[in-house]
């Protein structure tokens, strides 16, 4: 037998395995959380919260970009061109000749002195072809501009700032949604674990009775049917237990997803049970809370959208206001027969100017007015949407409150039913061991108990989820 780790190579391998094992342990994060701690982690890691935070960062950058558009803008400009064929200009042949009065004067002098002028004959239809410029041309300079007044810029600046506020409200709205989703997933994991525990207890009880019944069968006190019934019950419970174990894993995966933690690398343990959560808050305080729409981030976000729609109307109206801006240009031009612009001995001819631009629409054939009316219609739609959301929020509050009241009543009824089913099973089990009742009656009472425990578990989950729903309707999360 080869002892690998006693050799030098084996020792090195052991060290490497230990090192990488430590790295793997460091990369894994262990979370043991209560419900509130799970919600706090989700507020930092949940995908919806990350998207909301990025939307807010984008809105904040939009404000800075809009402000920068109103600040001085300076551009460096440069261009180069080469004329393969220099443009030709055609002009009358005598365009650059003597003036008519001078020509007449010289003709008179020639006639008076008898000295003829040695000039070509004048052709009034003759043309001259001229080319201006050089083959190579370059232009380098700077151009600056500054906005002086723009109504659209002022309205747009206020709109971008208001949009940032709406993104802050969206983060609060998303936070409420994330808390609700995490709470429901947390409850679901606890419920799956409780359900698995109920099945485990039932299976242990059936297995114990199955073993006792087999012994009684061997002693001749019961028949084979009683043994077969219990064996069938064991098989059914084992199948249900395997399904419950898978469901627990699925619910844990859902909670991980809602919290935004890694599905495999991070370890997640729940510190609280259903009983702990129900003992912390029975929901009576929530039932006494009045509805206040101003506390709901979703409604506040919609109110901001109404304001933005109003600013959109003002922005369209501002399109008819004048826009004033100033500009300044400083550049140099050069024209050469060859490409020698980098040489210092060539001439560059300066061009420098500044000015003011003014523009204002005078007549748009009522297009501007119609566009303003379009924006007003959009504003009215936003107001109608706000009213609809207010009614929906009030209706959700009423339904959530009634749902919680019903869940509390159902839990109390299920608690009494479970206590009664437990008493019936205890009496039936005692009678079964004494041989007074059959295995069928014992199985029936056991099924009633498991069903009652399952119903109580469902009522507990309904109670907790109803509290969370009312918290969301009131935006009253801790």
Secondary structure, 3 states (H helix, E strand, C coil): CCCHHHCHHHHHHHHHHHHHHHHHHHHCCEEEECHHHHHHHHHHHCHHHHHHHHHHHHHHHHHHHHHHHCCCEEEEEEEEEECCCCCEEEEECCCCCCCHHHHHHHHHHHHHHCCCCCCCCCCCCCEEEEECCCCEEEEEEEEEEEEEECHHHHHHHHHHHHHHHHHHHHHHHHHHHHHHHHHHHHHHHHHHHHHHHHHHHHHHHHHHHHHHHHHHHHHCCCCHHHHHHHHHHHHHHHHHHHHHHHHHHHHHHHHHHHHCCCCCCCEEEECCCHHHHHHHCCCHHHHCCCCCHHHCHHHHHHHHHHHHHHHHHHHHHHCCCCEEEEEEEEEEEEEECCCCCCCCCCCCEEEEEEEEEEECCCCCCCHHHHHHHHHHHHHHHHHHHHHHHHHHHHHHHHHHHHHHHHHHHHHHHHHHHHHHHHHHHHHHHHHHHCCCCCHHHHHHHHHHHHHHHHHHHHHHHHHHHHHHHHHHHHCCCC
